Amino acid sequence: MACIDPDGNLTRTAELILLALRTPAGAEVVAAETDLPLFRVRAALRELERGGLLTASGDQLFQITARGIRKLEA
C-alpha cells in the first residue's frame, strides 16, 4: 500500500493517518480513529516514518512531524 502516489501526493489513507497523529497515538488508536484495519495502519506507519512524515517514540507512540504537517497542507 503506497502512502504517496507517483505525483508525490498523499493518498487518502495517509492523510487520515497523519490527521489522527496530530496527537501522539499508538497504531491501535489510529486504526480505531480512522476505521482502517490494523495491518494497513501498521504498514502505513512504517512507510510514513521512513518518509520522515512521522516519528515513533520508544513506547510506540507515533506523532506527525513538521514535514508531515507541511505535506498535509500542500
C-alpha positions as CSV (number, residue, x, y, z in Angstrom):
1,M,0.0,0.0,0.0
2,A,1.6,3.2,-1.1
3,C,1.0,6.3,1.1
4,I,2.4,8.7,-1.5
5,D,1.2,8.5,-5.1
6,P,3.6,8.8,-8.1
7,D,3.0,12.5,-8.3
8,G,4.2,12.9,-4.7
9,N,0.7,13.5,-3.2
10,L,-0.5,11.8,-0.1
11,T,-3.1,9.0,-0.5
12,R,-6.4,9.4,1.4
13,T,-5.2,6.7,3.8
14,A,-2.0,8.6,4.6
15,E,-4.0,11.8,5.1
16,L,-6.3,10.1,7.6
17,I,-3.4,8.6,9.5
18,L,-1.4,11.8,9.6
19,L,-4.5,13.8,10.8
20,A,-5.1,11.2,13.5
21,L,-1.5,11.7,14.7
22,R,-1.7,15.4,15.5
23,T,-1.9,14.0,19.0
24,P,0.6,11.1,19.7
25,A,-1.1,7.7,19.5
26,G,-0.4,4.1,19.0
27,A,-1.3,2.0,16.0
28,E,-4.4,0.6,17.6
29,V,-5.8,4.0,18.4
30,V,-5.1,5.2,14.9
31,A,-6.8,2.2,13.4
32,A,-9.9,2.9,15.6
33,E,-10.0,6.6,14.8
34,T,-9.6,6.1,11.1
35,D,-11.7,2.9,10.8
36,L,-8.8,1.2,8.9
37,P,-7.6,-2.3,9.5
38,L,-4.7,-2.5,12.0
39,F,-2.5,-4.3,9.5
40,R,-2.9,-1.5,7.0
41,V,-2.3,1.2,9.6
42,R,0.9,-0.6,10.8
43,A,2.2,-0.8,7.2
44,A,1.4,2.9,6.5
45,L,3.1,4.0,9.8
46,R,6.3,2.2,8.7
47,E,6.2,3.9,5.3
48,L,5.3,7.3,6.7
49,E,8.1,7.1,9.2
50,R,10.6,6.1,6.5
51,G,9.5,9.2,4.6
52,G,10.0,11.5,7.6
53,L,6.4,12.3,7.9
54,L,6.0,11.0,11.4
55,T,8.2,9.8,14.2
56,A,7.9,7.0,16.7
57,S,8.9,7.1,20.3
58,G,10.3,4.2,22.3
59,D,6.9,3.4,23.7
60,Q,5.5,3.0,20.1
61,L,3.6,6.3,20.1
62,F,3.6,7.9,16.7
63,Q,3.4,11.7,16.0
64,I,3.3,13.7,12.8
65,T,6.4,15.7,12.1
66,A,6.7,19.3,10.8
67,R,7.4,17.8,7.3
68,G,4.2,15.7,7.7
69,I,2.2,18.8,8.5
70,R,3.5,20.6,5.5
71,K,2.7,17.7,3.3
72,L,-0.9,17.7,4.6
73,E,-1.2,21.4,4.0
74,A,0.1,21.1,0.4
